[in-house]
Amino acid sequence: MFRVLAITAAVAFSAVSTAAVPVDVEAVVAGGYWESGGQRGRYRAVVVNEGYEHVHSRLFIEWVTEPKPGQPSRVVATSEPKLPFGDAASFGVTLFSSGISSARIVVSGVLSVSPFTKVSAVVLAKQPGVAEVK
């Protein structure tokens, strides 16, 4: 799993905070809207790249709550769907809202060992933790 790192520095009696995104995070897209068990928020798809000569991607889908006064947003569930081409592809994603508690994430890219071979899949994200590959 990946983590966001926070670095804090004191400058002229005040603290300045900067966040660094891990270098293996290739892309993040967010959108759509979900509701479940009195919580609600948006979907977020995170593409993480691994490898060196044959870069391959992994997809994580997160359910992020909407912020409330005095409370920041938080991730309530994460899913790593099993894609039909396994971990042998380098890809990007597009997220489309499909109504309340449904988002369609389109995955498209190429095989890492055969860059002329295209791959694609569609993942439907629903309630927190539920993501189905179609």
C-alpha positions as CSV (number, residue, x, y, z in Angstrom):
1,M,0.0,0.0,0.0
2,F,1.2,3.5,-0.4
3,R,1.2,6.3,2.2
4,V,1.3,10.1,1.9
5,L,4.3,11.5,3.8
6,A,4.1,14.8,5.7
7,I,7.1,16.9,6.2
8,T,6.9,19.8,8.7
9,A,9.4,22.7,9.0
10,A,9.4,25.7,11.3
11,V,9.9,29.0,9.5
12,A,9.9,32.3,11.4
13,F,7.9,31.1,14.4
14,S,5.3,29.4,12.3
15,A,5.0,25.8,11.0
16,V,4.8,25.2,7.3
17,S,3.6,21.8,6.2
18,T,4.1,20.2,2.8
19,A,2.9,16.8,1.6
20,A,5.0,14.7,-0.7
21,V,3.2,12.2,-3.0
22,P,5.1,8.9,-3.1
23,V,7.0,8.6,-6.4
24,D,5.3,5.4,-7.4
25,V,1.9,7.1,-7.6
26,E,1.4,7.7,-11.3
27,A,-2.1,9.1,-11.4
28,V,-5.1,9.9,-9.1
29,V,-8.6,10.6,-10.4
30,A,-11.6,11.3,-8.2
31,G,-15.3,11.7,-8.8
32,G,-18.7,10.2,-8.4
33,Y,-20.7,10.0,-5.2
34,W,-21.5,7.2,-2.8
35,E,-23.7,6.8,0.3
36,S,-23.6,4.0,2.8
37,G,-24.5,3.5,6.5
38,G,-24.9,7.3,7.1
39,Q,-21.6,8.1,5.4
40,R,-21.1,9.7,2.0
41,G,-18.3,10.8,-0.2
42,R,-16.5,10.3,-3.5
43,Y,-14.6,7.7,-5.2
44,R,-10.9,7.9,-5.9
45,A,-8.8,5.7,-8.3
46,V,-5.1,5.6,-7.7
47,V,-2.6,4.1,-10.2
48,V,0.7,3.0,-8.7
49,N,3.6,2.1,-11.0
50,E,6.2,-0.6,-10.1
51,G,9.2,-2.0,-11.8
52,Y,12.0,-0.6,-13.8
53,E,12.5,-2.0,-17.3
54,H,9.0,-3.4,-17.6
55,V,6.9,-0.9,-15.6
56,H,3.6,-2.3,-14.5
57,S,0.7,-0.6,-12.9
58,R,-1.6,-1.5,-10.0
59,L,-5.1,0.1,-9.4
60,F,-6.5,1.0,-6.0
61,I,-10.0,2.2,-5.6
62,E,-10.7,4.3,-2.5
63,W,-14.0,5.5,-0.9
64,V,-13.3,8.9,0.6
65,T,-15.7,10.6,3.0
66,E,-16.7,14.2,2.4
67,P,-15.3,16.6,5.0
68,K,-17.3,17.7,8.0
69,P,-16.7,20.7,10.1
70,G,-13.7,20.0,12.2
71,Q,-13.1,16.6,10.6
72,P,-11.0,16.0,7.5
73,S,-12.0,13.6,4.8
74,R,-10.8,10.0,5.3
75,V,-10.6,6.8,3.4
76,V,-13.2,4.3,4.7
77,A,-12.4,1.5,2.3
78,T,-9.8,0.5,-0.3
79,S,-10.0,-2.2,-3.0
80,E,-7.4,-3.5,-5.4
81,P,-9.5,-5.2,-8.1
82,K,-8.0,-8.2,-10.0
83,L,-7.7,-7.0,-13.6
84,P,-7.9,-9.5,-16.4
85,F,-4.4,-8.9,-17.6
86,G,-2.9,-9.3,-14.1
87,D,0.1,-7.1,-13.1
88,A,1.7,-7.2,-16.6
89,A,0.4,-3.9,-17.9
90,S,1.1,-0.2,-17.7
91,F,-2.1,1.7,-17.7
92,G,-4.1,4.9,-16.9
93,V,-7.7,5.3,-15.7
94,T,-10.7,7.5,-16.3
95,L,-13.5,7.7,-13.8
96,F,-17.2,8.3,-14.7
97,S,-20.0,8.8,-12.3
98,S,-22.9,6.4,-12.9
99,G,-25.4,7.8,-10.4
100,I,-25.5,7.6,-6.6
101,S,-23.2,4.9,-5.2
102,S,-21.9,3.8,-8.6
103,A,-18.8,4.8,-10.6
104,R,-17.3,3.3,-13.7
105,I,-13.5,3.2,-13.9
106,V,-12.1,2.6,-17.4
107,V,-8.6,1.1,-17.4
108,S,-6.6,1.2,-20.6
109,G,-3.0,0.7,-21.4
110,V,-0.4,-1.7,-22.9
111,L,1.3,-4.9,-21.8
112,S,4.6,-4.1,-20.2
113,V,6.5,-6.7,-22.2
114,S,4.7,-6.0,-25.5
115,P,3.9,-2.3,-25.8
116,F,2.0,-2.8,-29.0
117,T,-0.6,-5.1,-27.2
118,K,-3.4,-2.9,-25.8
119,V,-5.4,-3.9,-22.7
120,S,-8.5,-2.5,-21.2
121,A,-11.0,-3.3,-18.5
122,V,-14.0,-1.6,-16.8
123,V,-14.3,-1.6,-13.0
124,L,-17.6,-0.8,-11.3
125,A,-17.3,0.8,-7.9
126,K,-20.3,0.6,-5.7
127,Q,-20.7,0.6,-1.9
128,P,-17.5,1.0,0.2
129,G,-15.1,-1.9,-0.6
130,V,-17.2,-3.3,-3.5
131,A,-15.5,-3.1,-6.9
132,E,-16.4,-5.5,-9.7
133,V,-14.4,-6.0,-12.9
134,K,-16.6,-6.2,-15.9
